[in-house]
């Protein structure tokens, strides 16, 4: 597959990850914070620095908290303000997703956010993966004029959702791109691409960085769960991004 026939978006939660994604040849980053809860809105400072220090397209995730995607009036107001802030910093697009309590796409609140975005490209995030009916959701999202849907095929990992991903790829109109994401890496991207026909992919491709500034014997804990290490963090690897791209180019 030629490089211009597919796109790679990297989920990045730090300036380091953005630079690594750019150096690795990614097309775009979805900028967020709090990856451990599926991502939340990046700070003003992070968005500002990323736009100052990188040339890659930046789509800001607009999500005020972890948890479900049914939002209160105040939470919608927060998202409106965050979109305005992101626009003021020159982001290239935003990523949204609102649902109703019945699991349908929240057309009204999505419309409000899209109106505030003033013509910027919009991606619909993995709220889609808990929508009641994915094909009805697809139609509503298309009617909103959204650019892409990020989805794992309503499974925890995209590799397990290839059947639905394939159906969505066939059902989606040409103006709405299905972007596969969740657990995608160098080992499975070719299989996912072959089984679904999808050409847009979302990945994090991170490596663990050990903290050299504090002792491993440090007894004070700040993370709420032992599953989040105190003395290390993960950032995107430019080498992994390059390898992912080469894998698609060479094996498809």
Secondary structure, 3 states (H helix, E strand, C coil): CCHHHCEEEEEECCHHHHHHHHHHCCCEEEECECHHHCCECCCHHHHHHHHHHCCCEEEEECCCCCCCCCCCHHHHHHHHHHHHHHHHCCCCEEEECCECCCCCECHHHHHHHHHHHCCCEEEECHHHHHCCCHHHHHHHHHHCCCCEEEECCCCCCHHHHHHHHHHHHHHCCCCCEEEEECCCCCCCHHHHHHHHCCCEEEECCEEEEECCCCCCCCCCCCCCCCCCCCCEEEEECHHHHHHHHHHHHHHC
